[in-house]
């Protein structure tokens, strides 16, 4: 289980540094990645690396802070607080959200399945509607 914690820590460090190479080092070649705004999982390490490159164009100061962690036999579950400023467009399915310059933050949960020292599957759950409300593109107060 200590190995799983090390992989999860390396992932968090790579995400906060926006280091695509280090991010890739934590992922299995055939990783499956899903998050709340995706219609289906992204498959493969290179595709996931590209996904994060694109996300960081929209939110170049994005950071996560782990607030709670549960380590299991083959998985790590992190509760996190995500924060960022939207200074680039968000290219979402069917629409593009222009830069708002607004800061957003909110809780999320990441569930990573670890196999052979690499992340084989990573699912991220967050309040997508709350984030959009904070950006001012839909009604509601969103997370603060």
N, C-alpha and C positions, 0 to 999 in steps of 0.2 A: 504493500500500500504506500510505502514511502516513495517508491518509484512513481506511482500515480500522482502524488502530491508534487513531485519535481516536474513532471510533464505539465501539470496544470499551472504551476508557478511560472514555468518558461513561457507558456502561452500568454498569460497575463502580462508578463514583462515585454514580450514581443508586440502584443497589441498596444500597450501604452507607449512603446518606443516607435510604433508604426514601422517595424522592421519586418519586411516581407520574407526575407531569407530566414530569419529566426522563427517566424510564424510557420513557414514551410517545414522547418526542422521538427516541429512538434506533431505534424500531420502524417498519417499514413498516405501512401500514394493513391489509394482508392477511397479516401475519406468521403463521407457523406455529411454535408453541412446544410442545416435548415435554420431559418430565423423567421420571425413573425410576419415580415413583409414579403416573403417568397412564396410563390404558388406551389413550388416543389423543391426538393433538395438540390443543392449544387453538388455535383459529383466530381471528385478528383482534386488532388492537392493544388495543381496549377490553377484550376478554376476558382478554388477558394481563395488562393493568393490574389487573383485578379479581382475578385469580389471585394476584398478588403482594400486593395489599391483604389478602387472606384469609391468606396465608402469614405475613405480618408480625403478624397477630393472634395466631398460635400462637407465633411466635419474634420478639418485638419488638426484640431486640438482635442479630438476625442480621447477620453481616458476612462478607465474602469477602476473601481476600488472594490475589492472583495470584502463583503460584510459578514459572510458566513460560509462555511465549507463543510460538506459531508463527503467522506471518502469511503467507498465501498470496495468490494472484491475486484470489480472490473470497471469501476466508474468513479467520477468525481462530479459533484454537484456544487456549483458556486452560486450564491446569491451575490449580486453585485449592484453597485450604484454607478450608472453610466452618465457622463456629462460631456457636452460638446457645444460648439458654436457652429451654426450652419452658415458657412461663407461661400459655399459652392452649390451648384444646382443638385437636386436629388432627382435622379432618373428612375422613376417608379414605373411599374407596368401600366401603360396607358396614359401616363402623364409625366410632366417634368415640373418640379417645384423650384422656382427661382430662388437664389440666395436671399435669406431674410435677415441675416446678421444677428439672429436671436440665439440666446443660450438656451439649451434644453438639458434636462436631466431626468432620470427616472430609474426605478429599480428594474432589474432583469434577473433571470435565472439561466445559467448555462449548464447543460447536462452533457458531459463528455464520457464516451465509452472508450476505454483504453485497451489496446491489444498490442502486445509485443513492444511496449514502451512508446507507442505512438497513439494519437487520437484517431480512432477509426470512425467515430460518429460524433458530431457536435450539434446539439439543438439549443437554440437561444430563444427564450420566451420573454417578451416584453410588451408593454402597453403602447402599441403603435399609434392608436387613436389619441392617447394622451400626449405623445410626442408631436403629432400633427397639430393638436390644439395649442401646444406651447409655441409652435412655429407660426400660429395664427392662420393656418390654412383650413381649419375646420372649427366649428363652435366647441366651446368647453374650456375649462381651465387647465386641464392636464396636470401632470405631476409638477411639483415645485421642488 
